[in-house]
Amino acid sequence: MVINILEDIFEVNTSESYSKDIFVYDKNIIIPYINLQIFSVDFAHNKIKRFDKLDFSYLIFKGVKEILWNHKYYDRAKYGKLILNNSCNENDYSLDYISGANVFNEYDGCEFKIKFKEQCLYFSEDDVCVKNGALDLWMPVDTPNFLRNLDEEKVLSFFIKENIPNEILKIIGADCFSAVEVLDLFKPILKDEELKIAKNW
């Protein structure tokens, strides 16, 4: 199921979510999430409700102008920036701040700033599972405070590019998986003058 995220109608919370790779096609970005939370002021669905946490879902950003990120890697701050559209008309774009913790790498997590034209949430209508409550979370790995409650093979499979649902490929206009690229968060490092801007989000 695909839901368009509109201001003041539908929001998601990624602060306690887990992610891995970010997928890019043309001017579109796909981010798979575990434990993404519905954080809406006006949302109705026969299976999920406000404050539910989804086991597996995807955030999709269409018409992206740029994505800026920062994370800690071995206790050092790293910054990156990817420009997908050089259009100078900022009024055409919305802005969102999201986050995610990569459970397969040894850094604490990423914070993202994305300028985009359209944002969607995708989850499987038939297979989505939900949890609700402050301490009721979907855990893809064991942590000091919580034990894994998701199948390891299912978690690994979820983050594979070739397993992106066909419905998402249609949304972004991709003909095949090979056209979708994985964004390397460690490669596009900002220049010194850009670092000053990044630190003042």
DODREN-869708 format. One record per residue (C-alpha): residue number from 0; residue in three letters; x, y, z. Coordinates in pm, 1 decimal, always signed. Layout:
BEGIN
NUM:ala:X:Y:Z $
...
! end
This chain:
BEGIN
0:met:+0.0:+0.0:+0.0 $
1:val:+127.0:+346.9:-86.8 $
2:ile:+25.3:+651.4:+114.6 $
3:asn:+116.5:+1004.6:+14.4 $
4:ile:+254.0:+1197.6:+309.8 $
5:leu:+92.5:+1538.9:+322.0 $
6:glu:+168.1:+1817.5:+566.9 $
7:asp:-63.3:+1816.5:+871.6 $
8:ile:-237.0:+1499.0:+752.3 $
9:phe:+22.5:+1225.1:+775.8 $
10:glu:+359.0:+1205.5:+950.2 $
11:val:+609.5:+933.9:+1033.3 $
12:asn:+869.9:+915.1:+1308.4 $
13:thr:+1209.1:+762.8:+1223.1 $
14:ser:+1396.3:+849.9:+1542.1 $
15:glu:+1388.9:+489.2:+1668.8 $
16:ser:+1397.0:+324.7:+1327.3 $
17:tyr:+1660.7:+102.4:+1170.9 $
18:ser:+1784.1:+130.1:+814.7 $
19:lys:+2082.2:+21.8:+608.8 $
20:asp:+2129.8:+131.6:+246.4 $
21:ile:+1962.0:+418.3:+66.6 $
22:phe:+1859.6:+350.6:-293.0 $
23:val:+1867.7:+617.1:-563.7 $
24:tyr:+1709.7:+624.1:-907.2 $
25:asp:+1707.5:+940.1:-1117.8 $
26:lys:+1573.1:+1205.6:-875.1 $
27:asn:+1409.0:+956.9:-641.5 $
28:ile:+1524.1:+804.5:-312.2 $
29:ile:+1403.9:+484.7:-142.3 $
30:ile:+1482.1:+415.1:+223.8 $
31:pro:+1383.6:+78.1:+376.6 $
32:tyr:+1292.0:+108.3:+745.1 $
33:ile:+1235.9:-127.6:+1036.0 $
34:asn:+1033.0:+5.9:+1331.5 $
35:leu:+910.6:+319.4:+1152.4 $
36:gln:+634.0:+481.3:+1358.3 $
37:ile:+307.8:+626.9:+1235.0 $
38:phe:+300.5:+975.0:+1384.2 $
39:ser:-8.9:+1133.8:+1239.0 $
40:val:-267.4:+1388.9:+1342.2 $
41:asp:-533.7:+1255.0:+1108.9 $
42:phe:-490.4:+898.7:+990.8 $
43:ala:-734.2:+611.0:+947.5 $
44:his:-659.9:+258.6:+827.0 $
45:asn:-818.5:-79.5:+892.6 $
46:lys:-492.4:-233.1:+1015.3 $
47:ile:-270.3:+42.9:+1155.0 $
48:lys:-337.5:+345.5:+1372.6 $
49:arg:-160.8:+643.9:+1519.7 $
50:phe:+163.0:+563.0:+1706.6 $
51:asp:+186.4:+211.0:+1563.2 $
52:lys:+534.5:+93.0:+1467.0 $
53:leu:+565.0:-99.4:+1139.7 $
54:asp:+796.0:-398.2:+1112.6 $
55:phe:+897.1:-340.8:+747.1 $
56:ser:+821.0:-32.5:+537.0 $
57:tyr:+976.2:+209.3:+287.8 $
58:leu:+993.8:+587.6:+269.6 $
59:ile:+999.4:+716.2:-87.0 $
60:phe:+1106.2:+1067.6:-183.4 $
61:lys:+1025.4:+1178.4:-538.9 $
62:gly:+1168.8:+1475.6:-722.8 $
63:val:+1458.8:+1512.6:-479.8 $
64:lys:+1675.2:+1822.1:-513.5 $
65:glu:+1941.7:+1723.4:-261.4 $
66:ile:+2012.6:+1507.7:+40.1 $
67:leu:+2251.6:+1611.5:+315.4 $
68:trp:+2357.6:+1379.8:+597.5 $
69:asn:+2582.2:+1344.1:+897.6 $
70:his:+2680.3:+1049.9:+1115.5 $
71:lys:+2944.1:+936.2:+1359.2 $
72:tyr:+3192.0:+676.4:+1245.2 $
73:tyr:+3432.9:+546.5:+1510.2 $
74:asp:+3353.1:+858.6:+1717.9 $
75:arg:+3429.9:+1095.0:+1429.8 $
76:ala:+3169.4:+1311.0:+1257.8 $
77:lys:+3125.6:+1249.0:+885.0 $
78:tyr:+2921.7:+1458.7:+642.9 $
79:gly:+2793.6:+1396.3:+294.0 $
80:lys:+2584.6:+1565.9:+30.5 $
81:leu:+2427.5:+1446.8:-292.4 $
82:ile:+2267.1:+1690.0:-538.3 $
83:leu:+2012.5:+1535.6:-775.4 $
84:asn:+1864.3:+1852.7:-921.4 $
85:asn:+2035.5:+2188.6:-968.8 $
86:ser:+1708.8:+2380.6:-999.8 $
87:cys:+1742.4:+2707.4:-812.5 $
88:asn:+1369.5:+2750.5:-734.2 $
89:glu:+1361.0:+2646.4:-369.1 $
90:asn:+986.3:+2712.3:-345.8 $
91:asp:+920.0:+2399.7:-551.8 $
92:tyr:+1055.2:+2174.3:-275.5 $
93:ser:+950.2:+2055.1:+67.7 $
94:leu:+1198.8:+1984.4:+346.0 $
95:asp:+1212.9:+1691.1:+586.4 $
96:tyr:+1454.5:+1571.8:+852.3 $
97:ile:+1472.0:+1197.4:+908.6 $
98:ser:+1704.8:+958.5:+1084.4 $
99:gly:+1798.3:+594.2:+1103.1 $
100:ala:+2044.6:+360.1:+1269.7 $
101:asn:+2241.8:+119.7:+1052.1 $
102:val:+2251.7:-199.1:+1256.1 $
103:phe:+2513.6:-359.3:+1031.2 $
104:asn:+2783.4:-92.3:+1063.3 $
105:glu:+2966.1:+39.3:+1366.6 $
106:tyr:+2828.6:+390.1:+1377.6 $
107:asp:+2550.7:+533.0:+1587.4 $
108:gly:+2314.8:+640.4:+1312.3 $
109:cys:+2248.4:+900.6:+1047.1 $
110:glu:+2056.5:+1225.9:+1032.9 $
111:phe:+1926.3:+1327.6:+690.6 $
112:lys:+1800.7:+1656.2:+549.8 $
113:ile:+1609.2:+1604.1:+224.1 $
114:lys:+1460.1:+1857.2:-17.7 $
115:phe:+1192.2:+1691.6:-230.5 $
116:lys:+864.6:+1738.4:-417.5 $
117:glu:+666.7:+1434.7:-302.0 $
118:gln:+694.1:+1187.9:-15.0 $
119:cys:+527.6:+845.2:+17.4 $
120:leu:+513.9:+559.9:+264.3 $
121:tyr:+492.0:+202.5:+136.7 $
122:phe:+408.9:-109.5:+335.8 $
123:ser:+263.7:-447.8:+246.3 $
124:glu:-110.7:-441.0:+298.3 $
125:asp:-121.2:-815.1:+367.9 $
126:asp:+202.8:-876.1:+556.0 $
127:val:+264.1:-565.5:+767.5 $
128:cys:+286.2:-625.3:+1142.8 $
129:val:+256.1:-353.7:+1405.6 $
130:lys:+354.6:-285.3:+1764.8 $
131:asn:+232.2:-5.9:+1987.7 $
132:gly:+369.0:+131.7:+2312.1 $
133:ala:+678.3:+315.5:+2429.3 $
134:leu:+880.9:-0.7:+2494.9 $
135:asp:+719.9:-223.3:+2232.5 $
136:leu:+963.8:-210.8:+1941.7 $
137:trp:+1066.0:-411.1:+1636.5 $
138:met:+1427.6:-514.6:+1694.6 $
139:pro:+1633.1:-649.2:+1400.7 $
140:val:+1934.9:-726.0:+1624.4 $
141:asp:+2008.3:-782.6:+1991.1 $
142:thr:+2092.2:-468.1:+2187.0 $
143:pro:+2195.4:-414.0:+2549.8 $
144:asn:+1834.9:-329.5:+2639.5 $
145:phe:+1623.1:-527.3:+2392.0 $
146:leu:+1645.3:-867.7:+2227.9 $
147:arg:+1591.7:-934.7:+1858.6 $
148:asn:+1228.9:-1011.6:+1774.1 $
149:leu:+1258.6:-1031.4:+1394.4 $
150:asp:+1387.5:-1322.9:+1189.7 $
151:glu:+1749.8:-1261.2:+1085.8 $
152:glu:+1707.3:-1393.0:+731.8 $
153:lys:+1397.2:-1180.6:+679.1 $
154:val:+1585.0:-872.7:+800.0 $
155:leu:+1879.0:-937.8:+567.3 $
156:ser:+1644.7:-1004.3:+274.5 $
157:phe:+1452.6:-682.3:+336.3 $
158:phe:+1760.0:-465.8:+275.9 $
159:ile:+1858.6:-630.1:-53.9 $
160:lys:+1804.8:-404.2:-354.0 $
161:glu:+1660.1:-682.5:-567.8 $
162:asn:+1382.9:-730.6:-311.0 $
163:ile:+1240.3:-380.9:-344.7 $
164:pro:+869.1:-432.7:-427.2 $
165:asn:+776.0:-389.6:-793.0 $
166:glu:+512.6:-136.8:-691.4 $
167:ile:+786.6:+93.9:-564.8 $
168:leu:+984.2:+56.5:-888.0 $
169:lys:+673.6:+167.7:-1079.1 $
170:ile:+631.3:+469.2:-852.0 $
171:ile:+984.3:+593.2:-924.6 $
172:gly:+973.4:+494.8:-1292.4 $
173:ala:+1251.3:+236.2:-1281.7 $
174:asp:+1231.8:-46.1:-1536.1 $
175:cys:+1456.0:-286.1:-1343.3 $
176:phe:+1656.8:-327.8:-1024.8 $
177:ser:+1989.5:-278.3:-1200.3 $
178:ala:+1896.2:+85.2:-1271.1 $
179:val:+1869.5:+156.5:-898.4 $
180:glu:+2196.1:+255.3:-728.1 $
181:val:+2306.2:+226.4:-365.7 $
182:leu:+2409.4:+555.7:-206.9 $
183:asp:+2750.1:+524.6:-41.2 $
184:leu:+2720.0:+735.0:+274.5 $
185:phe:+3097.2:+741.2:+319.8 $
186:lys:+3202.8:+851.0:-26.9 $
187:pro:+3055.9:+1200.6:-95.1 $
188:ile:+3233.4:+1394.0:+183.1 $
189:leu:+3167.6:+1768.2:+195.6 $
190:lys:+3435.2:+2031.7:+153.0 $
191:asp:+3545.9:+2238.0:+454.4 $
192:glu:+3329.2:+2538.7:+364.5 $
193:glu:+3027.3:+2312.5:+324.3 $
194:leu:+3089.8:+2152.1:+662.7 $
195:lys:+3010.3:+2482.6:+832.0 $
196:ile:+2671.1:+2484.8:+662.6 $
197:ala:+2606.7:+2121.6:+749.8 $
198:lys:+2670.2:+2180.9:+1117.8 $
199:asn:+2408.4:+2457.8:+1126.6 $
200:trp:+2105.4:+2269.0:+1001.4 $
! end
